[in-house]
């Protein structure tokens, strides 16, 4: 039995909830460490507020499947920034057990990328546009 829409729903829900937990932590504990990291790269500190878009707003959009493709792109952009700013040395590295050093970040990157191409499925709130 094949149920692609249920699979997309599970992917949307799991990616949304898992990233939203990161966003909630930043809402509770703040983003000051990220501002310092941005300063090290010469990026103005106010750009760090984009983390709320990528870790709170985009995950909520995925969970309810409102403009899934836009939410997925925001999520992907957030992960690209996280990988290139926080884990640049790990991009080509393997762990002692042979796994990719950024495998978790890669899952958070490629999962929403897949959703960009599939859309939100039939269980989506917004189904009437190309950005579902």
Secondary structure, 3 states (H helix, E strand, C coil): CCCHHHHHHHHHHHHHHHHHHHHHHHHHHCCHHHHHHHHHCCCCHHHHHHHHHHHHHHHHHHHHCCCHHHHHHHHHHHHHHHHHHHCHHHCCCECCCCCECCHHHHHHHHHHHHHHHHCCCCCCCCCCCCCC
